Amino acid sequence: MVGFVNVYKPKGITSNYVLTKIKKTFNIKKVGHMGTLDPLASGVLPVAIGKATKMFNYFQDYTKTYVAEITFGYETTTLDSEGEIVKKDNKIITFNEFKNVLDSFPKSYDQMPPNFSAKKINGTKAYKLARQNIDFELKPKKVNIYGFSNLKQIENNVFEFMVSCSSGTYIRSLVKDIATLLNTCATMTNLERVATGVFNKNNSVNLEDLLKENNLENNIISLENIFNFPKYHFSDEYKKFLDNGVIFDSPNEINNNAPYFAYCCNKLYGVYENVNNKVILKTYLKDEI
């Protein structure tokens, strides 16, 4: 089996726990997930099965959508409700103030990742250094904010909003940046990822149901249904070239430098590109198809 399962991760467990349960339950050697969700967060967690783990690079530009809860008046070490409080403020934020700052929020900016994150510093994850109180410096990364919607006031100084953003955006940092623009502090107190690219909450499967039904195969989404790549069927005479990774002249109808699915002998061989009119292998998938 190869493809993706759109798992809905509940609160209280790690993303790696999801992988472990799937591997053990279905006896699968190779799995991976796209975009870590912290234990505090729930939502869409696409899981790659088999050689689909090689396809993560093709998701880099996918938009992600979250529903987040922001609580003004305090900030924690982790920027979420699981950390220790390090800052407090008595300022009361009104709904209009909150709405206005989101309306004027930059569409693109350099965002500083949280210290408690999986960013690596000389090979070590930042959160491990933070837990040991070791000083380190993270570098900001440019992120895109495509829009805010569904603004709600839950209670005094507690708001909910939906945001669509580029991959790599930290919502905890976004919450901190929103508070900074309002001259106060805040903490992310809830988070749900409702979509990441073609995977969304509506077409996800609850982890508990997936494991209980023991029905992985019926929940796998094929690569062809996820990636909108053109398909090219090579005649059987090209089998030996494709099997051995031999570079050969590209058919004229294949566009330059655009990924496509290559088939031969009624099997999907992988993702290829036409580079300088040559057939170039990018991702080999045949063994597990």
BELLIN-V214297 format. One record per residue. PSI is psi in radians with two decimals (NA if undefined). D_CENTER is the distance of its C-alpha to the mean C-alpha in whole Angstrom. Layout:
# BELLIN-V214297
[[PSI,D_CENTER] [PSI,D_CENTER]]
This chain:
# BELLIN-V214297
[[2.40,22] [2.43,19] [-2.78,16] [2.54,13] [2.19,13] [1.57,12] [2.41,12] [1.93,13] [2.23,13] [2.95,16] [2.73,17] [-0.08,18] [2.77,17] [2.84,14] [-0.62,11] [-0.52,14] [-0.68,16] [-0.79,15] [-0.76,15] [-0.76,18] [-0.70,20] [-0.74,18] [-0.81,20] [-0.73,23] [-0.71,24] [0.12,23] [0.93,25] [2.33,22] [-0.66,22] [2.01,18] [2.81,15] [2.76,12] [2.75,8] [1.83,5] [1.75,3] [2.37,7] [2.21,8] [2.77,12] [-0.59,15] [-0.51,16] [2.70,13] [2.98,13] [-2.86,11] [2.18,9] [1.61,7] [2.25,8] [2.19,10] [2.39,12] [2.29,16] [-2.41,18] [-0.04,18] [-0.34,15] [-0.34,13] [-0.10,15] [0.06,13] [-0.58,9] [-0.46,11] [-0.04,12] [0.02,8] [-0.55,8] [0.23,10] [2.47,8] [2.48,9] [2.53,7] [2.30,10] [2.65,11] [2.07,14] [2.62,16] [2.26,19] [2.28,21] [2.05,24] [2.70,27] [-0.23,29] [2.76,28] [2.51,25] [2.99,24] [-0.60,23] [-0.06,20] [0.18,19] [-3.13,19] [-0.07,22] [-0.16,21] [3.08,23] [2.45,27] [2.22,28] [-0.15,29] [2.48,30] [2.70,31] [2.41,33] [0.05,35] [2.37,34] [2.23,33] [2.23,31] [2.88,32] [-0.73,30] [-0.68,31] [-0.74,30] [-0.80,27] [-0.76,27] [-0.67,28] [-0.58,26] [-0.64,23] [-0.56,25] [0.10,26] [2.43,22] [2.49,22] [-0.37,19] [2.33,19] [2.88,19] [1.96,19] [2.35,17] [2.12,18] [2.70,15] [2.62,17] [-0.65,19] [1.40,18] [3.04,14] [0.13,13] [2.43,14] [2.37,17] [1.89,21] [0.75,23] [-0.12,21] [2.34,21] [2.44,18] [-0.67,19] [-0.49,19] [-0.68,21] [-0.69,23] [-0.69,23] [-0.47,24] [0.11,27] [0.60,28] [2.27,28] [2.40,28] [2.93,25] [2.20,24] [2.70,20] [2.46,20] [2.71,19] [2.39,16] [2.24,16] [2.77,14] [2.31,14] [1.94,15] [-0.31,16] [2.65,18] [2.59,18] [3.07,20] [0.79,21] [2.34,23] [2.56,25] [2.08,27] [-0.83,27] [-2.99,30] [2.10,32] [0.24,29] [2.15,26] [2.78,24] [2.53,21] [2.73,19] [2.42,16] [2.38,14] [2.30,12] [3.01,11] [2.77,9] [2.46,6] [-0.07,8] [2.28,10] [2.08,11] [-0.57,12] [-0.75,15] [-0.65,16] [-0.73,16] [-0.78,18] [-0.73,21] [-0.63,21] [-0.78,22] [-0.68,24] [-0.71,26] [-0.39,27] [0.18,29] [0.75,30] [-2.88,29] [2.82,27] [2.91,24] [2.51,22] [2.08,18] [-0.10,20] [2.62,17] [2.33,14] [2.22,12] [2.05,9] [-0.23,11] [2.54,9] [1.82,6] [-2.25,8] [-0.15,11] [2.25,10] [3.01,11] [-0.64,13] [-0.52,17] [0.36,16] [2.90,14] [2.30,17] [2.43,17] [-0.78,17] [-0.75,21] [-0.70,22] [-0.79,20] [-0.66,22] [-0.73,25] [-0.27,26] [0.76,25] [1.11,24] [-0.75,21] [-0.69,22] [-0.18,23] [0.04,19] [2.31,18] [2.18,17] [2.75,18] [-0.62,17] [-0.45,19] [-0.12,18] [-0.80,15] [2.21,15] [0.91,18] [2.55,20] [2.77,24] [2.39,26] [2.25,29] [1.92,31] [2.54,33] [2.80,37] [-0.43,38] [-0.29,40] [-0.01,36] [-0.81,35] [-0.58,37] [-0.78,35] [-0.68,32] [-0.58,32] [0.11,33] [0.46,31] [2.35,34] [2.26,33] [2.97,35] [2.39,36] [2.45,33] [2.56,35] [-0.48,36] [-0.05,33] [2.24,30] [2.64,29] [2.40,28] [0.47,25] [2.24,23] [2.54,21] [2.73,23] [2.23,23] [2.27,26] [2.61,29] [2.42,32] [0.67,34] [0.41,32] [2.54,29] [2.09,26] [-0.60,26] [-2.86,23] [2.24,21] [2.90,24] [2.69,25] [1.89,28] [2.00,29] [0.73,32] [0.47,33] [2.55,32] [1.99,30] [2.20,28] [2.29,25] [-0.78,22] [2.00,20] [2.24,23] [-0.06,22] [-0.70,25] [-0.63,26] [0.28,24] [NA,24]]
